[in-house]
Amino acid sequence: MTGFLVIIFMLLIIVFMLIGLAVAQIKMAGMNVKDFWTFIKANETLNKLYAFSKKYEKLTTNEQLVFLREAERVFEAFDKVPNVLWEEDYQKYMEVLSTYKDIKIVRWESN
């Protein structure tokens, strides 16, 4: 029984050490943990926006507004982290940015 408790205690210590190491690496990269977590969430949103960007011409006005709002959040989150972290998503980012600009121009022209 005590051997089991010792193993659980050791595993908990290892987990906390790994979490501490991850936080230290994020700090050494010059980021806040909150900014990194926002980037992780924004990366998920980027994938969804990328799918929408392929068919943006078919979006309703309300869907375009939601797209614009969500894209702005993604852009803000990506601006707070080093470019090295999102090199592999650069093409998706640029596609969403292009669609964002297109929607903004269409909305500006219609007003």
C-alpha positions as CSV (number, residue, x, y, z in Angstrom):
1,M,0.0,0.0,0.0
2,T,2.7,2.5,0.9
3,G,4.6,1.5,-2.3
4,F,1.6,2.5,-4.3
5,L,1.3,5.8,-2.6
6,V,5.0,6.5,-3.2
7,I,4.6,5.7,-6.9
8,I,1.6,8.1,-7.2
9,F,3.5,10.8,-5.3
10,M,6.5,10.4,-7.7
11,L,4.2,10.6,-10.7
12,L,2.6,13.8,-9.4
13,I,6.1,15.3,-8.8
14,I,7.0,14.4,-12.4
15,V,3.8,16.0,-13.8
16,F,4.4,19.2,-11.9
17,M,8.0,19.3,-13.1
18,L,6.9,18.9,-16.7
19,I,4.4,21.7,-16.3
20,G,7.0,23.9,-14.8
21,L,9.4,23.1,-17.6
22,A,6.8,24.0,-20.2
23,V,6.0,27.3,-18.5
24,A,9.7,28.1,-18.2
25,Q,10.2,27.4,-22.0
26,I,7.2,29.7,-22.8
27,K,8.7,32.4,-20.6
28,M,12.2,32.0,-22.2
29,A,10.6,32.4,-25.6
30,G,9.4,35.8,-24.4
31,M,5.8,35.1,-24.2
32,N,3.1,35.0,-21.5
33,V,1.4,31.7,-20.8
34,K,-1.9,33.4,-21.4
35,D,-0.8,34.6,-24.8
36,F,0.4,31.1,-25.7
37,W,-2.9,29.6,-24.6
38,T,-4.8,32.2,-26.7
39,F,-2.6,31.3,-29.6
40,I,-3.5,27.6,-29.2
41,K,-7.2,28.5,-29.2
42,A,-6.7,30.9,-32.2
43,N,-5.0,28.1,-34.1
44,E,-8.1,26.0,-33.8
45,T,-10.2,29.0,-35.0
46,L,-7.8,29.5,-37.9
47,N,-8.5,26.1,-39.2
48,K,-12.3,26.7,-39.1
49,L,-11.9,30.2,-40.8
50,Y,-9.7,28.6,-43.4
51,A,-12.5,26.3,-44.4
52,F,-14.9,29.3,-44.5
53,S,-12.5,31.3,-46.6
54,K,-12.8,28.8,-49.4
55,K,-16.5,29.7,-49.7
56,Y,-16.7,33.2,-48.5
57,E,-18.7,34.5,-51.5
58,K,-21.6,32.3,-50.4
59,L,-21.7,33.7,-46.8
60,T,-24.6,35.7,-45.6
61,T,-24.0,39.2,-44.2
62,N,-24.2,37.9,-40.6
63,E,-21.8,35.1,-41.4
64,Q,-19.4,37.6,-42.9
65,L,-19.5,39.8,-39.8
66,V,-18.8,36.7,-37.6
67,F,-15.9,35.8,-39.9
68,L,-14.5,39.3,-39.7
69,R,-14.7,39.4,-35.9
70,E,-13.2,35.9,-35.5
71,A,-10.4,36.7,-38.0
72,E,-9.5,39.8,-36.0
73,R,-9.2,37.7,-32.8
74,V,-7.0,35.2,-34.7
75,F,-4.8,38.0,-36.0
76,E,-4.3,39.6,-32.6
77,A,-3.4,36.2,-31.0
78,F,-0.9,35.4,-33.8
79,D,0.7,38.8,-33.4
80,K,1.6,38.1,-29.8
81,V,3.7,35.0,-30.5
82,P,6.9,34.5,-32.5
83,N,6.5,33.7,-36.2
84,V,8.5,30.5,-35.7
85,L,5.5,29.0,-33.9
86,W,3.1,29.3,-36.8
87,E,5.3,28.9,-39.8
88,E,3.5,25.7,-40.8
89,D,0.1,27.6,-40.7
90,Y,1.4,30.6,-42.7
91,Q,-0.5,29.6,-45.8
92,K,-3.8,29.3,-43.9
93,Y,-3.1,32.6,-42.2
94,M,-2.5,34.3,-45.5
95,E,-5.6,32.8,-47.1
96,V,-7.8,33.9,-44.2
97,L,-6.2,37.4,-44.3
98,S,-6.9,37.6,-48.0
99,T,-10.5,36.7,-47.5
100,Y,-10.7,39.1,-44.6
101,K,-9.5,41.9,-46.9
102,D,-11.9,40.9,-49.7
103,I,-14.9,40.9,-47.3
104,K,-13.9,44.3,-45.9
105,I,-13.6,45.8,-49.4
106,V,-17.0,44.4,-50.4
107,R,-18.6,45.7,-47.2
108,W,-17.0,49.1,-47.7
109,E,-18.1,49.3,-51.3
110,S,-21.7,48.4,-50.3
111,N,-21.8,51.2,-47.7
